Amino acid sequence: MVFVRTTPPRPVDVTAVFPELAPSARPAIRLHPRAGSPSVRESSVGGPLLWPVTEPWPHCEGSHPDSGFRQSPAEVRLDRRIRARLHRDPHGPALTPEEEAIRDRDAAMLGERLDAGPPWPAECPVPMLPVAQLYLRDIPLLRPPGQADLLQVLWCPYDHDPDYKPSTALFWRSAAAVVDILATPPEPYEADYPGYVPEPCLLAPEAVTEYPNSLDLSPEMQQMLGDWNRWQAADVGVESSYADYADYPEEFYDSELADAPGWKVGGWPPWGRTDPYPRYCAVCDVRMVPLLTIASFEWDGGTQSWAPYEDQAAAFAASHVAGQNPAQPTAVEVGRTDNLQLYVCPVSPEHPHTDLIQ
């Protein structure tokens, strides 16, 4: 890895206030994706995959309603480049010659496909897009099956019923077994939504310790969390610095102390859209565990204290131009700025995974 990101210490040692939470601590690895040009031999988000040339590229066979969006992944990425360039040089040309050539070429390819008549692109099996590639050497929390040391995650860039989220596919493999690499994977003709086209990002994995969201705790523990007097009695410095939380101390716990925001492996689920909902393996009925959180944002207004030291100047800036938000380096946006959580069976990662939007 060529850069680092460092999460500031939590403002309070939560186990000093609530020793009862100590057994609930879980390791997690924050991935800290940041824009870059990863290779197939590196862990990445939205980067190229170490994919065997002899293995068929995964396609989604599901139903794909026409959203009318009509932009290919290449055009989505081009639009982002144009916005970034115009942000740096507001008086620059609307399109450079290179950008115009790329746009014309992409429009011509899509036009030829549409002119050919049905089946339309959305009705055909849709090539999946790379979402993440994680090497065990970088992410030791992964528990791959057998001799595998590499996890590859892809998704279909269309919303799927019933939860209106991309369908996902996981592949475990041994990197050493891949000799001849697929150089040019197929891409979908179009994406349902720009937020389903990840930007290539390098990773700076960082190990952290997490505690369960308050919704995962017992009613008795939730009641204790809500007692501001107990926080004050522990003498951990919450009296003045965090007095705004006095009426809602559980929000202080969830925002500042429990689970880390952003892309991560392992840890605790970031509940919010729904109450905790256990997931069970369809094969062996064992309760599944969080594998990967695919996040719309690395932090937001309620979780800025989790912004790494190296990003804090940008994190606390007054405003950001669309597409230039430092809290959204991947350009991924799931649902209504939610998270897509992938779960796997702890007995066998090869059992079918499941996902949940939060």
DOSE-403787 format. One line per field, with one value per residue: x, y, z of N, C-alpha, C in turn; residue number from 1. Coordinates in steps of 0.2 Angstrom, whole numbers. Layout:
DOSE-403787
n_px = (X,...);
n_py = (Y,...);
n_pz = (Z,...);
ca_px = (X,...);
ca_py = (Y,...);
ca_pz = (Z,...);
c_px = (X,...);
c_py = (Y,...);
c_pz = (Z,...);
k = (NUM,...);
***
This chain:
DOSE-403787
n_px = (4,2,-1,-7,-20,-27,-37,-43,-41,-55,-66,-70,-66,-76,-78,-73,-83,-94,-91,-98,-99,-87,-85,-91,-83,-77,-66,-62,-59,-55,-56,-53,-54,-46,-45,-36,-25,-26,-18,-21,-15,-16,-25,-41,-55,-67,-57,-47,-49,-40,-42,-45,-42,-48,-59,-77,-84,-94,-111,-127,-142,-154,-170,-171,-177,-180,-173,-171,-159,-148,-133,-117,-105,-92,-96,-101,-90,-82,-90,-88,-74,-74,-82,-73,-62,-67,-70,-57,-53,-63,-65,-62,-63,-79,-79,-64,-54,-50,-60,-72,-70,-70,-83,-91,-88,-92,-106,-109,-107,-117,-128,-128,-131,-144,-151,-151,-162,-174,-167,-166,-152,-154,-162,-154,-142,-133,-116,-107,-100,-84,-82,-75,-59,-50,-35,-29,-17,-17,-29,-32,-42,-51,-59,-55,-60,-52,-37,-38,-34,-39,-52,-65,-77,-92,-105,-121,-126,-139,-155,-163,-177,-183,-179,-173,-159,-142,-138,-127,-111,-99,-82,-70,-53,-37,-23,-11,-14,-19,-14,-14,-21,-37,-38,-47,-61,-79,-91,-106,-119,-125,-128,-139,-139,-128,-121,-119,-108,-92,-78,-61,-51,-37,-32,-31,-29,-34,-34,-47,-56,-73,-89,-106,-120,-132,-145,-142,-141,-146,-162,-160,-146,-147,-155,-146,-136,-143,-143,-137,-131,-123,-113,-107,-103,-93,-82,-75,-74,-85,-93,-92,-87,-96,-109,-120,-125,-132,-146,-148,-140,-137,-136,-124,-116,-118,-114,-101,-94,-97,-99,-88,-90,-91,-82,-78,-72,-78,-82,-96,-113,-120,-133,-149,-158,-167,-172,-161,-158,-157,-147,-148,-139,-143,-139,-134,-140,-134,-131,-127,-112,-105,-97,-92,-94,-101,-100,-109,-104,-89,-89,-101,-111,-114,-104,-91,-80,-74,-67,-51,-35,-27,-37,-44,-44,-50,-62,-68,-71,-81,-90,-93,-89,-100,-97,-84,-82,-73,-77,-83,-75,-76,-87,-98,-115,-127,-144,-153,-141,-136,-129,-123,-123,-113,-115,-108,-107,-101,-96,-94,-87,-90,-103,-119,-119,-127,-136,-139,-147,-144);
n_py = (-6,11,22,29,29,36,33,44,42,36,47,44,30,18,6,10,17,8,-7,-18,-19,-24,-38,-38,-32,-31,-35,-25,-20,-5,0,12,18,27,38,31,22,7,-10,-26,-34,-28,-24,-17,-5,-5,-7,-16,-33,-48,-59,-75,-79,-90,-92,-89,-73,-66,-64,-55,-63,-58,-49,-33,-18,-4,10,22,29,28,29,23,14,19,32,37,38,47,59,62,65,76,85,86,92,104,109,112,121,132,140,133,123,116,103,94,89,76,71,73,64,52,52,53,41,32,35,31,17,13,18,10,-3,-1,3,-9,-16,-26,-40,-28,-19,-19,-30,-41,-54,-46,-40,-40,-28,-24,-22,-24,-29,-40,-44,-57,-54,-41,-39,-47,-51,-58,-74,-85,-99,-115,-115,-102,-85,-73,-62,-57,-46,-42,-33,-31,-17,-12,-9,-21,-30,-37,-26,-15,-14,-17,-33,-45,-53,-65,-71,-82,-85,-93,-83,-86,-96,-90,-88,-84,-69,-61,-48,-38,-36,-39,-25,-18,-11,-1,8,8,18,31,30,17,14,11,21,19,14,14,6,8,-1,-2,-8,-8,-7,-11,-8,-14,-7,3,-3,-16,-20,-26,-22,-18,-14,-4,5,8,15,26,34,48,53,42,42,54,51,42,50,53,64,70,80,94,94,86,90,93,81,77,75,65,53,40,43,49,38,29,37,41,31,17,8,9,21,20,10,-6,-22,-35,-32,-23,-22,-8,-3,6,9,-1,-11,-22,-37,-53,-64,-79,-94,-101,-114,-121,-116,-108,-93,-79,-69,-52,-48,-38,-21,-10,6,22,34,39,46,56,71,67,58,64,63,52,53,51,57,61,66,76,90,92,86,94,105,118,116,106,102,94,77,79,76,73,63,53,45,34,36,28,26,19,15,27,35,25,10,-5,-21,-36,-53,-68,-86,-92,-105,-110,-101,-103,-106,-99,-82,-67,-52,-35,-20,-5);
n_pz = (0,-3,4,20,31,46,60,71,89,99,107,120,131,129,137,149,154,153,157,154,141,135,132,120,110,94,80,66,49,42,26,19,5,-8,-22,-36,-46,-47,-49,-56,-46,-34,-19,-20,-23,-36,-45,-58,-60,-54,-65,-72,-89,-94,-87,-87,-88,-75,-77,-75,-74,-71,-70,-78,-77,-88,-85,-91,-90,-98,-99,-101,-91,-95,-100,-88,-80,-88,-87,-74,-74,-82,-74,-63,-69,-74,-61,-57,-67,-70,-82,-92,-108,-112,-117,-120,-134,-133,-123,-130,-141,-134,-129,-141,-147,-137,-137,-150,-150,-141,-148,-160,-154,-149,-161,-167,-162,-152,-143,-130,-122,-108,-107,-110,-103,-91,-90,-76,-64,-57,-40,-28,-24,-14,-6,5,11,14,20,34,41,33,30,20,10,10,0,-4,-6,-10,-12,-23,-27,-36,-45,-52,-61,-59,-51,-41,-38,-22,-15,-21,-25,-30,-37,-31,-32,-26,-27,-22,-23,-27,-29,-34,-43,-54,-70,-84,-87,-89,-100,-105,-98,-101,-102,-95,-106,-101,-86,-72,-64,-59,-47,-46,-52,-48,-44,-48,-35,-23,-8,10,22,39,55,67,82,86,93,97,88,96,94,93,106,122,130,143,143,134,141,151,143,140,151,156,168,172,162,166,179,177,174,162,154,148,151,148,134,127,130,122,119,130,132,123,125,119,106,105,109,98,87,89,96,93,80,66,52,34,21,25,32,41,59,66,61,53,58,54,44,46,60,69,60,60,49,41,36,21,18,30,40,50,59,50,47,47,32,22,21,10,7,5,10,17,29,38,42,55,59,58,67,64,53,45,52,41,32,38,36,23,26,35,28,21,10,-5,-21,-33,-35,-30,-17,-3,6,-2,-10,-19,-27,-26,-23,-13,-13,-3,0,8,16,9,15,15,19,26,28,43,45,32,20,7,5,0,-1,7,6,13,13,21);
ca_px = (0,7,-2,-10,-25,-27,-43,-42,-44,-62,-66,-71,-65,-83,-77,-72,-90,-98,-87,-102,-98,-80,-85,-94,-79,-76,-61,-64,-53,-58,-53,-51,-53,-45,-44,-30,-25,-24,-17,-24,-11,-17,-32,-44,-62,-68,-51,-47,-48,-36,-48,-42,-44,-52,-66,-82,-85,-100,-117,-133,-148,-161,-174,-168,-181,-177,-173,-170,-153,-144,-126,-113,-100,-87,-98,-102,-83,-80,-93,-85,-68,-76,-83,-67,-57,-70,-69,-50,-52,-70,-65,-59,-68,-84,-76,-58,-55,-50,-66,-77,-69,-73,-91,-94,-87,-97,-113,-110,-108,-124,-133,-128,-134,-151,-154,-152,-168,-174,-168,-163,-147,-157,-165,-149,-138,-129,-110,-106,-95,-80,-84,-69,-54,-47,-30,-29,-11,-19,-35,-31,-49,-55,-58,-56,-60,-46,-30,-39,-31,-41,-59,-68,-84,-95,-112,-125,-127,-146,-158,-166,-183,-188,-176,-170,-152,-138,-137,-120,-108,-93,-78,-64,-48,-30,-20,-6,-17,-21,-8,-16,-26,-42,-36,-52,-68,-85,-94,-113,-120,-128,-129,-146,-138,-121,-119,-117,-101,-87,-72,-55,-48,-32,-34,-26,-32,-33,-38,-50,-61,-79,-94,-112,-124,-137,-150,-140,-140,-152,-166,-156,-140,-149,-157,-140,-133,-147,-142,-131,-127,-118,-107,-103,-100,-87,-76,-71,-73,-90,-97,-93,-86,-101,-115,-125,-128,-135,-153,-148,-133,-137,-134,-117,-113,-119,-111,-94,-90,-99,-96,-85,-93,-87,-80,-75,-72,-79,-85,-103,-117,-122,-141,-152,-165,-171,-170,-157,-162,-152,-147,-146,-136,-148,-137,-133,-144,-130,-131,-121,-108,-104,-91,-90,-99,-100,-103,-110,-99,-84,-91,-106,-111,-114,-98,-85,-75,-71,-63,-44,-31,-25,-42,-48,-44,-55,-68,-72,-72,-88,-94,-89,-93,-103,-92,-77,-83,-68,-80,-86,-70,-78,-92,-103,-120,-132,-150,-153,-135,-135,-124,-125,-119,-113,-115,-106,-108,-94,-94,-91,-88,-92,-111,-121,-119,-133,-134,-144,-146,-145);
ca_py = (0,17,28,27,33,34,35,47,38,38,53,41,23,16,1,13,19,2,-13,-24,-20,-27,-44,-37,-29,-35,-32,-23,-17,0,0,19,18,33,38,29,17,0,-15,-33,-37,-24,-24,-11,-4,-2,-8,-22,-40,-54,-64,-80,-78,-96,-92,-84,-67,-66,-60,-56,-65,-56,-44,-26,-13,1,16,28,33,28,30,17,15,23,39,40,40,53,64,64,68,83,89,87,96,111,112,115,126,134,143,128,121,111,96,94,85,69,70,73,58,47,53,51,34,28,36,27,10,12,19,4,-8,1,2,-16,-18,-30,-38,-22,-20,-21,-37,-46,-55,-40,-41,-37,-23,-25,-18,-24,-35,-39,-49,-59,-51,-34,-39,-53,-53,-62,-81,-88,-106,-119,-111,-95,-79,-67,-61,-53,-44,-39,-32,-29,-10,-11,-10,-27,-31,-32,-20,-10,-14,-21,-40,-45,-60,-66,-76,-83,-89,-92,-78,-90,-101,-87,-87,-80,-64,-58,-41,-33,-39,-35,-20,-17,-6,5,7,10,24,33,28,10,13,13,24,15,17,10,5,9,-5,0,-11,-4,-11,-9,-11,-15,-2,2,-7,-23,-21,-28,-17,-16,-11,2,10,11,20,32,37,53,53,37,44,59,48,39,55,52,70,71,85,100,93,83,92,93,74,75,73,59,50,34,45,50,31,26,41,42,25,10,5,14,22,19,4,-10,-29,-37,-27,-24,-19,-1,-2,12,9,-6,-14,-28,-43,-59,-67,-86,-97,-105,-121,-125,-112,-105,-86,-77,-64,-47,-49,-32,-15,-6,12,27,39,37,49,61,76,64,54,67,62,46,55,50,63,64,69,81,97,92,83,99,110,121,113,102,102,87,72,80,75,68,57,49,44,28,38,24,28,14,17,34,36,20,5,-12,-26,-43,-57,-74,-91,-93,-112,-111,-95,-105,-106,-93,-76,-63,-44,-31,-13,-1);
ca_pz = (0,-4,8,26,34,53,63,78,95,101,112,126,131,131,142,155,156,153,156,152,133,134,128,113,105,87,76,59,45,38,20,17,-2,-11,-29,-38,-52,-44,-54,-54,-41,-28,-17,-23,-25,-43,-49,-62,-56,-56,-67,-77,-95,-96,-83,-90,-84,-73,-80,-71,-78,-68,-74,-78,-80,-92,-81,-96,-89,-105,-99,-100,-86,-97,-100,-81,-78,-91,-84,-67,-76,-84,-68,-59,-73,-73,-55,-56,-71,-72,-88,-97,-113,-110,-118,-123,-140,-131,-120,-136,-145,-130,-129,-147,-148,-133,-140,-156,-148,-138,-153,-164,-150,-148,-167,-169,-160,-146,-136,-128,-117,-101,-107,-110,-97,-90,-87,-69,-63,-51,-34,-23,-24,-7,-4,12,14,16,24,37,44,29,31,14,10,7,-1,-7,-3,-14,-13,-28,-27,-42,-44,-58,-60,-60,-45,-42,-33,-19,-11,-25,-24,-35,-35,-30,-33,-23,-29,-18,-27,-26,-34,-38,-48,-60,-74,-89,-85,-94,-100,-106,-97,-104,-97,-97,-111,-98,-79,-70,-59,-59,-40,-46,-56,-44,-47,-46,-28,-19,-1,15,27,45,60,72,87,86,98,93,88,102,92,94,113,126,133,149,141,131,146,154,138,140,158,155,174,172,158,170,185,175,174,156,151,143,154,144,127,123,133,117,119,137,131,119,125,115,99,106,108,91,82,91,99,92,74,61,46,28,18,30,33,48,63,68,56,54,57,53,40,49,66,68,57,59,43,42,30,17,18,36,45,55,59,46,50,42,28,19,21,4,10,1,12,23,35,37,47,62,61,56,71,62,47,47,53,35,28,42,33,18,29,38,23,21,5,-10,-28,-34,-37,-27,-10,0,10,-6,-16,-23,-31,-25,-19,-13,-10,-1,3,13,15,7,19,13,25,24,33,46,44,25,15,0,5,-3,4,7,7,16,12,27);
c_px = (4,5,-6,-15,-26,-33,-41,-44,-51,-62,-67,-69,-72,-83,-76,-79,-95,-94,-91,-101,-91,-81,-88,-90,-77,-70,-64,-58,-57,-53,-50,-49,-51,-43,-37,-30,-22,-23,-21,-21,-12,-25,-35,-52,-62,-62,-52,-46,-43,-40,-45,-46,-49,-58,-71,-83,-92,-105,-123,-139,-154,-164,-171,-172,-177,-178,-173,-164,-149,-137,-122,-108,-95,-89,-99,-95,-81,-84,-90,-78,-69,-77,-77,-62,-60,-70,-62,-49,-59,-70,-63,-65,-73,-82,-69,-59,-55,-57,-72,-76,-72,-80,-94,-93,-92,-104,-114,-111,-115,-129,-134,-132,-142,-154,-155,-158,-168,-170,-163,-157,-149,-160,-160,-146,-133,-122,-109,-100,-91,-82,-78,-65,-50,-42,-30,-23,-13,-25,-36,-37,-53,-53,-60,-57,-54,-40,-32,-36,-33,-49,-61,-75,-86,-102,-115,-127,-134,-149,-162,-172,-180,-185,-173,-163,-148,-138,-129,-117,-101,-89,-72,-59,-41,-26,-15,-8,-19,-15,-9,-22,-31,-40,-41,-59,-73,-88,-101,-114,-122,-128,-136,-145,-131,-118,-117,-111,-96,-81,-66,-51,-43,-35,-29,-29,-30,-37,-40,-54,-68,-84,-101,-116,-129,-143,-149,-140,-146,-155,-162,-150,-142,-151,-151,-136,-136,-146,-136,-127,-122,-112,-103,-100,-93,-81,-72,-71,-79,-94,-98,-92,-92,-108,-121,-129,-132,-142,-153,-142,-132,-134,-126,-113,-113,-114,-103,-90,-92,-96,-94,-89,-88,-86,-76,-76,-73,-83,-92,-107,-119,-130,-143,-158,-170,-168,-165,-161,-157,-153,-144,-144,-142,-146,-137,-137,-140,-131,-125,-118,-106,-97,-88,-96,-97,-104,-104,-105,-95,-86,-97,-106,-111,-108,-92,-79,-71,-66,-55,-41,-29,-30,-46,-49,-49,-62,-72,-72,-79,-92,-89,-93,-95,-97,-85,-77,-78,-71,-83,-81,-72,-83,-98,-108,-126,-138,-150,-147,-134,-129,-127,-120,-119,-112,-113,-107,-101,-92,-91,-92,-90,-100,-113,-122,-126,-131,-140,-143,-148,-143);
c_py = (6,23,25,32,31,37,38,42,41,43,50,33,21,10,4,15,12,-4,-19,-25,-23,-33,-43,-34,-34,-31,-30,-20,-11,0,7,19,26,33,36,25,11,-5,-21,-36,-33,-25,-17,-11,-1,-3,-14,-28,-44,-59,-69,-79,-84,-96,-87,-79,-67,-61,-60,-58,-63,-51,-37,-21,-7,7,23,32,33,31,24,19,20,31,42,42,46,59,67,67,75,87,91,92,104,114,115,121,128,137,139,126,116,104,97,89,78,67,69,67,52,47,51,44,30,29,32,20,9,13,13,-2,-7,0,-5,-19,-23,-37,-32,-23,-22,-28,-43,-48,-49,-41,-37,-33,-25,-20,-18,-30,-34,-45,-50,-56,-44,-34,-46,-55,-58,-70,-85,-96,-109,-115,-104,-90,-72,-67,-56,-52,-40,-38,-30,-22,-8,-12,-17,-27,-36,-26,-15,-9,-18,-28,-41,-53,-60,-72,-76,-87,-88,-88,-82,-94,-97,-85,-82,-75,-61,-50,-36,-36,-35,-30,-20,-11,0,3,10,17,25,30,20,8,16,16,20,18,12,10,6,6,-3,-4,-7,-9,-7,-12,-10,-9,-3,-2,-14,-25,-23,-22,-14,-12,-4,7,12,16,26,36,42,54,48,39,49,56,45,43,53,58,72,77,91,99,90,84,92,86,72,72,66,55,43,36,46,43,29,30,41,36,18,8,11,15,20,11,0,-18,-31,-32,-29,-20,-12,0,5,12,4,-8,-20,-34,-48,-62,-75,-90,-102,-113,-125,-121,-109,-97,-83,-71,-58,-48,-42,-27,-11,1,18,33,36,40,54,66,73,60,57,65,56,47,54,57,66,67,75,88,97,90,89,106,112,117,110,102,95,83,74,79,71,62,52,47,39,31,33,27,23,16,25,35,31,15,-2,-17,-33,-47,-64,-79,-92,-100,-113,-105,-97,-106,-99,-87,-72,-56,-41,-24,-9,6);
c_pz = (0,0,14,28,42,57,70,84,97,107,119,126,134,136,149,158,157,152,154,144,131,130,121,108,99,83,69,56,41,32,17,9,-4,-18,-31,-44,-50,-50,-52,-48,-34,-26,-19,-22,-32,-47,-54,-58,-59,-59,-73,-83,-97,-92,-86,-85,-82,-76,-76,-76,-76,-73,-73,-81,-83,-87,-85,-95,-95,-104,-98,-94,-89,-98,-93,-79,-81,-89,-78,-69,-78,-79,-64,-63,-73,-66,-54,-61,-74,-79,-94,-102,-110,-111,-122,-129,-138,-128,-125,-140,-141,-130,-135,-148,-143,-135,-146,-155,-145,-143,-158,-160,-150,-155,-170,-167,-154,-148,-134,-123,-111,-101,-108,-104,-97,-87,-81,-69,-57,-46,-30,-25,-18,-6,3,15,17,21,28,40,39,31,25,15,7,6,-4,-3,-6,-14,-18,-27,-33,-41,-51,-57,-61,-53,-47,-36,-28,-16,-15,-24,-29,-33,-35,-31,-30,-26,-25,-23,-25,-31,-37,-43,-54,-64,-80,-87,-90,-94,-101,-105,-100,-99,-100,-102,-107,-90,-77,-66,-59,-52,-40,-50,-51,-47,-44,-40,-26,-12,4,21,34,50,65,77,87,91,94,93,93,100,93,102,117,129,139,148,138,136,150,150,139,146,157,162,175,168,162,176,183,174,168,151,146,145,150,136,124,127,129,117,125,136,127,119,121,108,100,106,101,86,83,93,97,85,69,55,40,26,24,29,40,52,64,62,58,53,57,50,43,56,64,65,56,52,44,36,27,17,25,42,51,54,55,49,45,38,26,19,15,6,5,3,17,29,33,42,54,64,58,60,69,56,49,48,46,31,32,39,27,21,32,34,23,16,0,-16,-29,-37,-34,-19,-7,4,5,-12,-21,-28,-30,-21,-19,-10,-9,3,9,12,13,11,16,19,22,30,36,46,37,21,8,0,3,2,3,8,10,15,19,26);
k = (1,2,3,4,5,6,7,8,9,10,11,12,13,14,15,16,17,18,19,20,21,22,23,24,25,26,27,28,29,30,31,32,33,34,35,36,37,38,39,40,41,42,43,44,45,46,47,48,49,50,51,52,53,54,55,56,57,58,59,60,61,62,63,64,65,66,67,68,69,70,71,72,73,74,75,76,77,78,79,80,81,82,83,84,85,86,87,88,89,90,91,92,93,94,95,96,97,98,99,100,101,102,103,104,105,106,107,108,109,110,111,112,113,114,115,116,117,118,119,120,121,122,123,124,125,126,127,128,129,130,131,132,133,134,135,136,137,138,139,140,141,142,143,144,145,146,147,148,149,150,151,152,153,154,155,156,157,158,159,160,161,162,163,164,165,166,167,168,169,170,171,172,173,174,175,176,177,178,179,180,181,182,183,184,185,186,187,188,189,190,191,192,193,194,195,196,197,198,199,200,201,202,203,204,205,206,207,208,209,210,211,212,213,214,215,216,217,218,219,220,221,222,223,224,225,226,227,228,229,230,231,232,233,234,235,236,237,238,239,240,241,242,243,244,245,246,247,248,249,250,251,252,253,254,255,256,257,258,259,260,261,262,263,264,265,266,267,268,269,270,271,272,273,274,275,276,277,278,279,280,281,282,283,284,285,286,287,288,289,290,291,292,293,294,295,296,297,298,299,300,301,302,303,304,305,306,307,308,309,310,311,312,313,314,315,316,317,318,319,320,321,322,323,324,325,326,327,328,329,330,331,332,333,334,335,336,337,338,339,340,341,342,343,344,345,346,347,348,349,350,351,352,353,354,355,356,357,358);
***
